[in-house]
Amino acid sequence: MSSQLRPLAPLAENPKLKSGPGSSNSTAPGQNSRRASHSSSGRPDPLGTEVHLSASRIGPGVIPTGRMDVVPHEELSPEEKAKRLAAYAAVDEHVKDFHKVLGIGSGSTVPYVVERLCQPPHCYANSDRWYVPTGFQSKELIVKAGLNLGDVDQFPTIDVTIDGADEVDDELNAIKGGGACQLREKVLAEAATHFIIVADSRKDSHVLGQTWKQGVPIEVAPFAWAKVFVNLQKMGCEKPTLRMGKMKAGPVVTDNGNFVIDAVFSEPYMRDPAELLHRIKMLTGVLEVGLFVGMAEAAYFGYPDGTVMARWQDGRRERVDATKGLEIAESGQRV
């Protein structure tokens, strides 16, 4: 069942959202404010508005400030602790004050990315920063945290995109799309100057398909899925499956209104993900393939023992000091 949000009243008709001398909504010194951007980049400048529209999603008259609760670290499972530390390390290493447009991916690790971005020192830049989501999950994370919600239509070039992955191989090629967002995820990954992956250690693999057994997620036009299905079998796919909904009758529908086929290929195919990606993408009816080849700059993997391993596209591997992130997580800091 679908529902529609009540149409929003224009800002000028809502006295709680007015701003100016004598207004009850005037910003006091030291408070977070929506100030106009003076960027000369030539991009659309939605920062010129006094109050971002996502305020209406939080509550009438509320100005988003980037507040969000933090679950105490000791209450999380070892796997969740690992995800949090990997996300914290990636944000601390790759998000700088001068980055004004960030892409937020999807998956179970991404909430910790947003959590860290709402903590000092990153939160101090959020009033002039815009966040672009890959799907409904990340959109809700951005809105509920009170951050500026943008879209790739506004910002076709993104400074940093941080996203999860279902599996990552030795060359930082990744399988993504377990959450049925692969089309938007790939658009934001390609739009980013820096594309960073965060995950727990279970996603770290030598060859794609070793740990992720569900197959390569393929987003297809609904009317073409049967034809794509047959063509995948002709290509050598062992077991293509139309992904079905768990709590609804019928197939899973992506944020873009498409179907998803999960295609399992044998190891010889998976050892050359670039060739496999090209062959699948050429099938008529295929909109996007959940193989992210040669796109990630770095990947951060969290381990249950509290350590984080960073792997880089040039082959470097290094242990990341997670002490800072652990202290922040254990203290439960909030903005």
N, C-alpha and C positions, 0 to 999 in steps of 0.2 A: 504494500500500500504506500502510495506516495503522498507527501504533504507539501504544502506551499507555505512559505513564510509570509507573514503579513507585510504588505508593501510599506517601505520605510517613508516616513514623512520627511520632506526636505529639511535640511539643517536649519534654514532660516525660520521654519515654523515651529521649531522646538527650542523654547527659551533656555532649556538646560544646556543646549549645545552651542549657544551663542558665546562669542568671545569679544572682549573689548573693554574699554574703560567702564567701570561700574558694574560689569557683569559678574555674576556669582561664580562664573567658571574661569575667571582670570587666573593666570598661573602665578603662583607666589614664587619668590626667589627660592632656588634650590629644588623646585619640583620639576618632574619630567614634563617637557612641553613638546608640542608639535610646531617646530619653527620651520620657516620656509628654507628650502635648499637653494644655494647660490651656485650649484654645479654648472659648468659650462660644457658638459659632455655632449649636449645636444639630445639627450634622452628625454622622453616624457617626464615631467616633473610633478608627480602626484604629491610630493611633500609640500607643495604650495598651499594645500588645504589646511585649515586650522585643526580639524579633528578627523582622524582616519575613520572611514566608514565602518570598520570592524568594531568600533565602539558600540554600535547599535546591537551587535551580536552578544556583547557582554552585559549590557544593561543601559537603559536610557540615561544619557548625561554622563556616562562614565568614560573618562579618557584612558586609553590603554597605557599601562606603565611597565609592562614586562614582568609582572609578578606571577609566580607560580610556586606551589608547595613542593617540598622536596621530601621524598620518603627516606627515613633514616636508613643509612647504609646497612646496619646490622639486621634489618628486617628483610633484606633481599636474599634470594637464593644465590649460591656461588655463580651460577650462570648469569644472573642479572647483574651481579656485582662486576663480573668481567665485562659485560656489555657497557656498563656505566663508565668504567675506567677507560675503555677503548674510545668511547665517545668524548670523554673529557680530554684525553690526550690529543685527539685529532683536532678538536676545537682550539685548544690552547696552542697547538703548533701552527695551524693554518689560517685561523681567522684573525685578521689584524684590524686595527681601528679604522684604517682607510678603506676597508672593504665595505661597500654600501649596499650591495645586492647579493644575497645569499640564497642558494637553492637548498630546500629541505626535502630529503627523500622520504622513503617509507620503510616500514619494518619495525621489528621489536627493539632495535638499538637506537633508533632515531629520537624517541622521546627524551633520551638522556642527552642528545645533542642540543635540543631546545632547552632542556633544563640548565645545561652549562652556559648557554648563551644568555640566559636570564640571571646569571650570577656575576658578581664582580670578577674581573674588570670589564668583561665583554658587554654587560648590560649598559654601561655608560654611553655606548655608541648607538644604542638601539633606537633612539628618537630620530636619528637620521639614516636609519638602515631599513631596507625592505627585504622581505622574505617571500620567496616564490615556492609554492608547494608542488609536489609531484602527484598528489592525489588527495582524496577526501581526508584520510588519516592525518597527513601532514598539514593540511589546511586547518583542521580543527585544532591541532597542536599550536599552530601559529596564532589563531584567533583567541583561543582560551588563555594563552600567555599574554595577550594584549599587544602583540607585535604587529608591525605594519605589514599587511597582507598585499602582496603584489602578484603579478602574473607575467608569464613570459611574453605576452603581447606588449606589455609596458617595457620589459627589460629583456630584450633578445640576447644581450650579453650579460653573463652572471660572473661575479668575482670568484666565488667558491660554492661548489655544490657538495654537500656531505650526504651520503646515502648508505644504506645497508646493502647486503648481498646474500644470496642463498649459498654461493660457493665461489671461491677465488683460487685460481691455479698459480703455478710458480711464476708465470709471466704477468700476473695481475689481470688476466682475463677473468671475467666473472659471469656467472649465471644469475640473472635477476628476473623478477616477475612472478615469484611465488605469491605475492599479494595482488597480482593482476594490475600492476601499474606500469608495465614495462615501456609503453609508448611515451608517456609523459616523463618517466624516469630517464629515458635515453635522450629526449629533447633537452632536458635540464643538464644532463651530463655533457652533451655536446656543446651547449651554450656556455659552459663554465670554463673560465681560464684555468681553474684548478678543480679537478674532480677527485674526491677523497672517499674511500670506502671505510666503514666501521663495522665490526662484527665481533662475535666471540670466536674462540679458537676452533670450534667445531666446523667453522666455514673455511678454514685454511686447508687447502688440498694441493696435491701435486698436479693432477689432471682433472679437468672438469668431468663430473659424473661419478667420481669415486665416492663422494659422500651424499650428494644431492641426487637421489634416485628417481625423482618424479619426472625428470625429463626437461627439455628446453621449452620454456613457455613461449608460445607464439600467439600474438594477438591477430585475429582474423575478422574480416567483415562477416556479419552473421549469415548473409545469404550465400556466402562462398565457402563456409566451413567444411561442407561435405566434400567438395572438390579438392580443397587443400588437404583434407584428411587422406584422400586417395593418393594424391601426389606425394605426400610424405611417405606413404608405404612404398611407393615405387622408388623413392630415393634410398630406401633401406632402413627407414625408421622401424624399430622393433615393435613398438607398441604405442601408437598415437592414441590419445584420450581426450575427448572433449570434456573440459573441466566442468563439473556439475556443482551447483550450490548445495551447501550443507543444511541450511535452514529455509530453503525455498525450493519449489518444484522447478526444474529446468536448469539450464546452464548458468555458470557465473557470467555476469555482465560487467565489463570494465567501466572505469569512470568515463570512457569515451563511447560507451554503448556497444562495445564489441564483445566477441566470444574469445575464449582462450583454449588453445589446444596444447597439451603437454606431450612433447615428442621425445621418446627415449631413443638414443642412438648408442651404438656400441663404441668401445674405447678408441678404435682407429679413427672414427669420425671426430670424436671429442679431442683428439690430440692435435687437430688442426681446426680450431674454432673459427678462424677467419674464413676458411674455405666453406665450412658448414654454414656460417652466417650468410655468406654470399649466395649459396645455393638455395637456402630457405627463403631469403628475402626476394629472390627472383620469381617465386611462385605467385601467380596472380591470386589476389584475395588476401595475401599476407600484408598486414599493416606494419608490424614490428616484431622483432625477434629478441628474446631475452638473453642474447649473447652480447656482452659488452667487451669488445676486443680492442686492446691497445688504448683504452680511454683513461684508466685510473692512473693518477700520479703516484699515489701511495695508498696503502691499506693498513689499518690498525686492528690488531686482534687482541682481545682481552682474554686472560687466562684465569681460571678459578683461584690460583694461588696469589692473585693480586698484581701480577705483572702484565705488561703490555708489549707486544712485539709489533714493530713497524716494518713494513716491507715496501720498497720503492721500485719504481718501474725500471731503474737501471740495475736492479739485482741486489741492492744493499738490503741488509737485514740488521736491525738494531733493537736492543731492549730499551724501552722508554721508561724513564723514571716516573712511576705513577704515584710517588709519595705525595706530591702536591694535590693531585686529583683525589687521592684517598682521604687526605685531611679535609678537603672541602666536602666530600661526600659524607664522611662520618660526622662532621659538624652539622650537617643538614642546613647549610647556609641558604638563605633566601633573600631576594631583593627587598 
